[in-house]
C-alpha cells in the first residue's frame, strides 16, 4: 500500500507513527528525515545497521521512493506546494 504525496502529512498520527508502518519503522522514518546515517539510527534505536536498512526498505516502498533524499523531498513537498499556492514560490 502506498500513499500519494499530498497525503504524507495526514498519515502521521499524534504519537508520531506513520500509518502503514510499525512503531519501529516510524522511528526509523523520523530519524532518516532528520538526516541521520543508518549507523546513527541503529545506535539511537539499539539495533544494527542491517536492521535499519530492512526498516528503510519498508519505508521507501510505502512512499514509493528509492532513497533517503527522495523520501525527504517527497515528505516536504506538500509544504512547498502550500507556500506556492500562497504566492511565495521559492521562499521557504
Beta strands, then each sheet from edge to edge (+ up, - down):
end
